[in-house]
């Protein structure tokens, strides 16, 4: 078990996004903008699904880490802090999943 958190990753991404010496993948990725990062996020989502269905646990872990990293880069570019996501999850888990889905206005899946 590790003490590393999504908030830690969010901080590292913010720090590395401002690196200007060409050594940071996060900075290079961020420079390309949210549309590019969103496409990368989609690619990572597909790769994660494939790993979940047909690959070993190590690949699932690796692809999941890539997916989460790219999501956090995209959220940073949109100005959405992890604290907002965690607060939303906290509110949602205060009730059952079915109750929470039913409470969403206009949700066609409820």
Secondary structure, DSSP 8 states (H G I E B T S, - for coil): -----HHHHHHHHHHHHT--SS--HHHHHHHT-HHHHHHHHHHHHHHHHHHHHHS-HHHHHHHHHHHHHHHHHHHHHHT--HHHHHHHHHHHTTS-HHHHHHHSTT-TT-
